[in-house]
Amino acid sequence: MNLFGSTPFPEKWLEEKVEEFNIEEKSFEKTPWGEILFKKAKNELENVIIRLKKELEDIRYEEDIEKVVVILSEDIRKITNVYEKNNWDEMYEELRLLKLDTFRCDKNLVPEIKDKIKKKRDNEKACLKDISSKILISSSSEACKDIKNMYEILLKIKDIILEFSKRFSKIKQDRNIMDFTDIEHFALEILTKEEEGENHICKKYKEKFEEILIDEYQDSNLVQESILTRVSRDNNIFMVGDVKQSIYKFRQARPELFLEKYESYKQKDELKEGENLKIQLFMNFRSRKNILDITNYIFDTIMTKELGDIDYTEEEYLNLGAKYEETDELKIETHIIDLKEEEESIYKSDEKKEEKIDEKIEDAILEAKFVANKIKELMDKKYVVSNKDGSLRNIKYKDIAVILRSTKTLAPIYEQEIAKLNMPVFCDTSSRIFRFS
């Protein structure tokens, strides 16, 4: 579903979005785009400072390190001065004027340590260059002028979109066909028709439905939400969802609809009359304790409000709800194959892009080889698994599944590498899972 079609009143939405570009001269960080970029610049600068401070702490007790300590300390001071600026132009000017001293060290400093520190410092200098060339690339007035210049162009694009939508709708109507987006919008149109008093169709459905049950609520969009609010009585909707499973933003799902209710609804012991009830379903009946422990640990470490829409604390932990026979053989392994590469420019020739695709395929082959060998290792060592009744037995091929993010390119690679080791394999492309038989 496109963004235009996933909004309740797309023509009005489009008009409002285009008018956002009709800005008066003001500080760029106060515009919707500048606010995001200014925050990103701040975060990037903060990360540089944190990494330099850590490097400084790591080397403090090395011998003959005094000159390097002075250099890094001065770097931190200068970059902090840029970071502490509170508006776009001040940060932009300070970053343009920022000059870090030439790297110096004591001649007796161990060469390996010197090279290591210099390489890390050069990486941070490259990060600063990226901030200057990719984020803080112009003054506030220049940025605002560019946005204002786009306004006239967007007005014409808006007219094209509206005309296209009108003609496309006419063609579908002539052929007596409609798509899913049409169904949603026709339903919403019926429910929002202007009438004296309450819309009688809304009233009819409000009286008809005792309860409205919604699954996967985190994947609802604004059109669906508008329909639901018009056929409900506010107090008869039961929604089930998990924002951590929200994967359909590219289809214009709005997990913030879920989050708004998750944060405002009250648990039973806090509930007052007229408030909405929140029931937290954190008991997990599908996984063993070791799976839940590592999952909670990873999410607790990386998931924040900024990254993942929610702060993953102990209150969000998945808790063990099922009983399994535990053995000493059960453990979680995490393997990281370092495929780190330089950040690629968006301006690449077709030849360079083809080379990059080839590199990605080579990376996938390395991962597939590792997975194939790991499966063979499990089979050769007769890894112990449990039956449904709790009894233990040696692993079989049918117990193993490899879950892939996508199968179009990866499936043939994994299939080939697994087959090379004479192991039976079947790929279910519809579910992105490899199964063994």
N, C-alpha and C positions, 0 to 999 in steps of 0.2 A: 504494500500500500504506500502511495507517495504521500509526502508531507501535506500537500494541498488537499488531498482527499481524506486525510485522517483527522482533520479539524472539523468541529461541528458546523461552522458557518464559513466555508473556505473563502468566499469572495471578500467577506469582511476581514478575515484573517490576513489575506494577501494585501489588502489596502493598508492595514495597520503596519504590516512588516515593511512595506515599501516606504511609508511615511517616516519610519524610523531613520531613514537616510536623509531626510529633509531637516538636517540639524543646523543649529546656529553655532557660531564659533564658541568653542568652550574647551576646557582641558580634556584631552583625548581619553584619559583614564576614567572619565565619568560617562563615556559612551558605553553601550553594551559590549562592543568589541574591545575597546581600550581597557575596560575593567578586567576582561579575561587575560589579555596580553600583559597588562601591568602585574597582575597576580602571578602569571607564569614567570615573568622576568624576576620578580621577587623570590619565587621558589627556587629558580635556577641559581640565583646569586647566593641564596642561603645554603644550598647544597654544596656550592664551591667552598664557602666558608667552613662548613662542617667538615668537609673532606680535608682541607688544609689544616684545620685544628687537630684532626685525628693524626695526620701525618706528623705534625709538630710534636704531639704527645708520644708517638711511636719512636721518634728518633732522639728524644731528649737525653737519653743515657748513653748514646753512642759517643765514642771518642772523637775529638777534633771536629765537633759539629757546631761550634759556636757561630760561625759565619752563616751557616745554613739556617740556623734558628733565627738569626736577625733578619735574613731575607724573607723567610716564611712569615714571621711575625709582622713584618712591614706589608707583605702581600695581604694578610688578613685585615690589617688596619685600613688599607686603601679600599679594598673590596667592600668592607663593612660600611665605609663612608658612602659608597654608591648605594648599597642595600638600604640604608636608613633614609634615603630621600623619599618624600611622601607624595610627589606628583610626577607626572610623565616627563615634563621638560627638564626638571632638576636631575632626574635619574639619567635621562638621555644625554644631557650635557656632561655630567660627571663620568659616565661610561666612555664617552668620546675622548675625554681628557685623561682617562686612566692610563698610566704608564707604570708597568712593573719593572723593578730594577733587574739588571743583568744578573744571571745566576753566578754566584761566587761561593767558593768553599775553601777550606783549609787544604793545602797541598798534601797533607798527611792523611786526609780522609780516604778510607778504603774505597777503591774505584767502583766496586759493585754497589756499595751503598750510595755513592755519589750518583751513579747512573740511574739507580732506582728512584731516588728523590727527584732528579732532574726530569725523568720521564713523567712522573706523576704531576710535577709542577707544569710541565708543558701541556699535559692533558687538561689541566684546569685553565690554562691560558687559552687553549682551543675552545673550551666551554664559554669563556668570556667573549671570545670572538664570535661565537655562534649567537649569543644573546644580542650582541651589537648588530650582527648582519641579518638575523632572522626574526628578532622580536622588536627591539628598540631601533628601528631602521630609519625613523624620521622624527622630526619635531611634532609637537602636538598640533600646531596650526597646519602643517603640511598634511598630516594624517586626516584631520577634519576636512580639509579642502578636498582631498581625494574622495572621501565619503560623500561629500556634497556633490561632487562632479558625477558620482555614480547615480545620483537620484534621477536625473533626466533619462538616463539609460534604462533604469529599473521601471520607470513609468511606462516606457514602451514595451518592455518585457511583460509587465503586468497585463497590458492590453492584449498582447499576443496570447498569453496563458488563458485569459478569460474568453477570448474569441475561440481558441482551440477547444476549450471545455464546452462552450456552447455548441459548436459544430459537432463535436464528438458525441455529445448527448443526443443531438438531433438524429445522427446516423443510427445510434443504438435504438432510439425510439422508433425510427422508421422500420428497423428490422425486428422490432419487438423482442429485444434482448436487454439484459442488464447484468452487471457484475456485482460482486459482493459489496463493494464500496457503494454502489448505487442503492442496494437494498438497505444498507445502514442509513444513508442520507434520506431516502424516501420515508423510512420509518421515523426519523427525527423530524422531517418536515411535517408529517402528519401530527406528530405530538407537540409541535410548536406553533401550529396555526393560530392566528389571532382570533379570539372569540370573546364574547361578553362573559366575564367571570372566568372560571377554570375551563380549560380545554376538556370537552366532554369525553374524548377518547382517553386522555390521561386519567380522568376520573374513573372511567370504566375499568381500566387495568389496575389502578390502585385498589379498587374494591374487589377485583377478581383474584389477585394474587395474595394468598395468605403469607407466603414467604418467598423470597427470591434468593436462590443459592448460586454463588459465583465461584468457580474454581480458577486457579492460576490468575488471581486478580492482579498480580504484579505486571501482567502482560496486557492489561486493558489500555485502550487509547481514549482520547477525549470524546470521540463520537459515541463510543459504547457507554462511557460514563454519563454523557448527557441523556442518552436513552434511558439508562437505568434509573437515574434520579427522577425522571418524569413518570415512570410507571411504579415507583416505590412510594411507601409512606414514611420514608426516612428511618423508621424503626423496625423494618421487616426485611432487611438485607443481611445475609450471612455470607461473608467473603473469606476465602481461604487463599493464602498466597505466601510467597517467600521472596523477598527482594533479592536475596543472594542467587536466586535462580532466574533472574531477569536477563534474558538473552535476546529479546526481540526489539531492542531500541531501533534497529535498522528498519523495522516494520512500523515504527512510530509508536511503539508501546511506551506508556508513561508510568514508570515505576514510582514516580513521585506521588501519584494518586494513592498508591498503597502506603507509602511512607508517611504521608500527611495523616492518614487514619491511624497508622501504627503508633505514631508519636502522640496523637491527641486522644485516642481511646484509652480507657482506664481498666486496670485489672480489677477482679471482683472485690478484693479487700479495699480498693480505693474508690470504688464506684459510688456516685451520688445519683439521686433521682434525676432522670432525664438525660444522663450521660450514656455514651456508647461503651459497650463491653469489649475488652480485648482478651482473647484466650490464647496463650502462647503454647504452641505444640512443638516442644523441643525434645520429646522422647523419640529416639530413633530405633526402629525394630528391624532394620535391614543389615546393620553392620556390627562387627565385633568392636570391643573397647579399643583395641590398638588402632583400628581404622579411624575411629572417632577422635582419639587423642591426637593423632598426627594432623587430621583435618582441622581440628580446633586450634592447634598450635600454629599451623600455617596461616589460617585466616586471621587469627588474633595478631599475627605479626604484620600482615600486609594489608588487611582490609580496614579502611577508614571511611569517614564520611565523604572525603574527597575522592577516594579510590574505592568504589563499590557501593556508595550511597548510604552506608551504615557503619557505625563503629562496632566492630566485632569484639565484644568483651565477653566476660564469663556469663553475662546475662543472655547472650546469644548462642552459647555453646550448645552443640548437639549432645544429648545425654543418652547413655545406654539404656535401651528398653527391652532388649531380648537377652536370652541366656544361651550361651554357647559353651561347648566343651573347650576348655583352654589347654594348650600344650606348649612346651618349650620351643617348638618349631615355629610358632606364629610370631612374625616380626614384620615390621614395615621397612622397606628399603626405598631410599630416594637416590636416584642416579642422575647426575647432571652432565650432559655432554656439551662441552663448551664450544659453541659455534659462533662466538662473538665476531662481529665484523664492523667495519667503519660505517657510520651513518651514510646512506646513499643520497645523492642529490636528486631532486625531482627532475632536474634537467639532464637527462641521459640520452645518448643516441640509442637507436634501435639495437645496434650491435652490443652496446653495453648492457641493455636490458636483457638481451638474450643470454649474455654471459652470466648475469645475475640469476636468471632462471636456472641455468645449468648448475650454478653453485648451490642453489636451493635443493635441486634434485640430488646432488652429491651429499648434502647434509642429511636428506631424508634416507639415503642409502645407508649412511653411517648409523643412524638411529635404528633403522630396520634390522641391520646386522646385529646390533646390540640386543634388540628384543628377541630375535631368533635364537641367538646364543643363550640368552637368559632362559628361554623356554626349554631348550635342550638340557641346560643345567638342572632345571627343576625336575625334568623327567629322568635324567641319569641318576640323580641323587634320591629318587623316589620320595619326593616331598610329600608330607602327610597332610591330608585334608579330611574333613568330616562329612559324613552322610547326614541326611535330614533327621535321622533318629539319634544323632549325636555320636555314633560310632566312627572310628577312625580308619582310614585306608590310604593306600598310596595314590598319588595323583594320576589322573588320566588326561589325555588330550582334550576330552570334551569338557573338562573343568576350566579350561583356559580361554580367555577372550582378550583381544587387543582392541581397545576403544580408540578410534581416531577422530580428530576434529573434522576431517573431510576425507572422502575416499577417491575422488576423481583422479587425482595425481598419485596419492600415496598408496592406494590399495594394490595396484600392480607391483609396486616396489616391495611392499611387505610380503605379498604373496610369493614373489620370486625368491626373496631371501630366506623365508621360512621353508619353502619347497627345496631349496638348495641343500638343506640339512636333513632331507628325506623325512619331513614331518607332514602329516595330513593337515590341510588347511582349507577353509571355506570362507568366502567373503560375502557378508550380507550388506550390500551397498546401500540398501534402503535405511539401515539403522546405524551405518558407519561402524560396524563391529566385525572383527574377525573371529570365527569360531573354529574349533578343532574337533575332529571326530576320529 
